[in-house]
Amino acid sequence: MSALALTAAEVADLRAAFPYFVRHSSEERPPAYLDSAATSQRPAAVLDAEREFLETANAAVHRGTSGAVGAATEAFEGARARVAAFVGASPDEIVWAENATDALNIVALGIGEANAGAGLGVAGSERYALGAGDEILVTEAEHHANLIPWQRLAAKTGAALKFIPVREDGTWTLDDARAAITSRTRIFAFAHISNVTGFIAPVAELAALAREAGALSVLDACQSVPHVPVDLHELGVDFAAFSGHKMLGPNGIGVLYGRPELLAALPPSRTGGSAITKVTMESAEFMPPPMRFEPGTQPVSQVVGLGAAVDFLSGVGMDRSAAREHELVERLVAGIAETPGIRLLGPSDTSQRAALAAVSVDGLHAHDVGQFLDEQGVLVRVGHHCAQPLHRAFGIASSTRASVHLTTTEDEVDRFVDALRGAQRYFGVEVSA
Ligand SMILES: Cc1ncc(COP(=O)(O)O)c(C=O)c1O
């Protein structure tokens, strides 16, 4: 990490900007919030932006001609421009979705529509033709959100769903991808950062590999956009998806990025008001992207909140935040490595990982570990983290995951490791050093 990491004093200042941390700080044992990979806390700037919008400018966007509608639309589209800039994209490449799951479904279901007849009349939709003999490639490490939509698309079109198996430590390499991709691969979908192993995929190389093979690359950027600088144009992916609520923003808002010519040719999977140019009793014609994919009343205050979240993150500096989080991940991994009887899922080389660390405690069910940690005020995620195939590859059903963010402290990381050791003692697990 070349950027100067945020200092402890800066982290303390940052925490003061989050009502959640301020409210809990007077407690005897404030919670160690280590579950940002599931959902992050929000700074006052985000909560205030939503509230301010609702109190002063709430109106339907892109509907009607009043000044109020104009102001609300400006706030809505202004946020789109800022979110686009945050990931190195342009506003017409950004589609609002409910969350990353929804964003990935817009692509998979849209390709399904393209194959279900005349592609809803969308010009160029034939570029998405998919059928027997074609392949959709994913990895064994995917979150279900980046797996099940592709399973469904394969089932609908007759394409084969193939996957890159993970190695023992949950990683996979560019060479593994080279071995799996073929001239029949049409879609290659993979996560930038795994939500279980924290493994960072070599995205630019993988996108280039997909391009050479004539396949579309679809990036699940859920765990990367909140934690590391991401420039989607530089990475060269065709589509990408991420969620507002994991990047200090509101729930109910997610983002689909797509290259303009690909969005232009993609049929909408959800249809209805606002997204059309002409409707008769028999048929409909659709607007160009992004509005084609945004039918119905949009979550405007959430969009405004997400705009404030990217302003906040940009103000901190993603490079400095990533450098800080890298130090925290190193501390997490070191603490785990020093604790016998605990298996780290994912690479032990911290240069290959970011954002989180999940573990399996020998002799203990993750839910018992989670309950013990909860009693210690250490808030983590236990379960399969929506990645059952990956857990199956590890030979376990569930794990315990601690995830960091720019507000996480060293003390919180240490409390996690201490609590794991405490769980071993509490449940009488015998560990040999
Ligand atoms: C890697 C990854 N992909 C997709 C998702 C789905 O995100 P959401 O539930 O916000 O749609 C998550 C959420 O945990 C995730 O971690």
PDBQT file of the ligand as one rigid body, heavy atoms in Angstrom, charges set to zero:
ROOT
HETATM    1  C1  LIG A 501     -19.896 -10.258  -2.736  1.00  0.00    +0.000 C 
HETATM    2  C2  LIG A 501     -21.344  -9.917  -2.581  1.00  0.00    +0.000 A 
HETATM    3  N1  LIG A 501     -22.130  -9.943  -3.645  1.00  0.00    +0.000 NA
HETATM    4  C3  LIG A 501     -23.437  -9.647  -3.575  1.00  0.00    +0.000 A 
HETATM    5  C4  LIG A 501     -24.015  -9.296  -2.383  1.00  0.00    +0.000 A 
HETATM    6  C5  LIG A 501     -25.471  -8.969  -2.347  1.00  0.00    +0.000 C 
HETATM    7  O1  LIG A 501     -25.646  -7.654  -1.909  1.00  0.00    +0.000 OA
HETATM    8  P1  LIG A 501     -27.106  -7.134  -1.559  1.00  0.00    +0.000 P 
HETATM    9  O2  LIG A 501     -27.642  -8.053  -0.505  1.00  0.00    +0.000 OA
HETATM   10  O3  LIG A 501     -26.880  -5.763  -1.056  1.00  0.00    +0.000 OA
HETATM   11  O4  LIG A 501     -27.883  -7.201  -2.809  1.00  0.00    +0.000 OA
HETATM   12  C6  LIG A 501     -23.245  -9.280  -1.229  1.00  0.00    +0.000 A 
HETATM   13  C7  LIG A 501     -23.843  -8.971   0.085  1.00  0.00    +0.000 C 
HETATM   14  O5  LIG A 501     -23.520  -9.533   1.081  1.00  0.00    +0.000 OA
HETATM   15  C8  LIG A 501     -21.864  -9.572  -1.330  1.00  0.00    +0.000 A 
HETATM   16  O6  LIG A 501     -21.077  -9.545  -0.266  1.00  0.00    +0.000 OA
ENDROOT
TORSDOF 0
